[in-house]
């Protein structure tokens, strides 16, 4: 990315250089965040299973636990659990959603 808009190039400009610099910085920060979260350990057991509520809560827990390493004073985390708009087979679907939420 840095070489895409090299300032020494005849065809470079301030917008391209800014984009390149911002994209490069974002990639570096994302890599750092990934390493911090990947190595975080929680004391709470979360059930395995893809992108269910437990996996989302586990990720949120790791993010919160690592606030000092990330340089954050406080965190605001939004989690989403869809599927509550049950128009058919409501009793079965609603029960499964509550089971997932309670695990």
Buried (B, 14 or more C-beta within 10 A) or exposed (E): EEEEBEEEEEEBEEEBBEBBBEBEEEEEEEEEBEEBBEEBEEEEEBEEEEEBBBBBBBBBBBBBBBEEBBEEEEEEEEEEEEEEEEEEEEEEBEEEBEEBEEE
